[in-house]
């Protein structure tokens, strides 16, 4: 089987809900990362075989095939480049990356861009479901699904709290993890660790034009006192908004190519895809599947957890990476070394390729060889991608 190589990966700096990226239409936001990726890599845009775009809430400004619209809005890609938009919930662009790698490994394509976008300001989370329900157009839960799961409304918040109870975490455990996310993100930002992965964007502010290149969600004054004082998401629970991922606007993209494309276009790879795994389990506790998907990925790769030099486990809620650490026995010092979604934000469909851009830079900075990325996803699904830095 052919090898799939990563040539480059980019992302925007995250924007808070109603914040610095609120003025960007999601199509143009995605197009900006596509343009940056093509320009940085030096690939001729006409040679791109496909663009696979992850997006969760495909409605409104993200409706009408946002991936294709992003290509049409891009300056460095011709209209002849096809695109598709996919939804695997929070793992949408990680799955886009895995589909891109599979296309290259199968020999059917040579140059594929995997990307993701989510403007949670302009297209609120869940709006594609909620608006239809309000208009009397029905619910995603079918009669058969209701028969199988009677009275259950699948909820990530409920699942996250179930993980807290199942694994015996306390509110202090969650708050301490949240503080750590901010402190690591602060240190990475101040050290310039994100500079090579972030696509700077022009924005308009009340103070005039600015360049957005720092993740807006980071609390530079974060303390355990400020975090622990945030109210609970639900009575009797342990999670708060401070120990949960931030609503975020953003886009990201990764260029994946074949060995033939490396030679033909004079490209230099920064990593190769070592393993692609996706599994599914309990849709009620829902967010616990990365634990078992990681087991499966390591088994398939013939690797031990100790052989991995850096991990990116999406911080949808603090309970998820904490449970993952407890289950896998991974070194906590190798986890989310530049902070995670609690500090940096979780732009849903863009988070998969966003995490990969950070993981690759962490591996380079730390001199690591292998990196593992995993994401909890609605429906009890999880993706795992293992890469080898070159």
Beta strands, then each sheet from edge to edge (+ up, - down):
strand 1: 5-12
strand 2: 15-16
strand 3: 50-54
strand 4: 83-86
strand 5: 111-119
strand 6: 198-199
strand 7: 201-205
strand 8: 208-212
strand 9: 248-257
strand 10: 271-280
strand 11: 310-313
strand 12: 370-377
strand 13: 381-389
sheet 1: 2+ 9- 1+ 6+
sheet 2: 2+ 9- 1+ 10- 13+ 12- 11-
sheet 3: 2+ 9- 5+ 3+ 4+
sheet 4: 7+ 8-
end
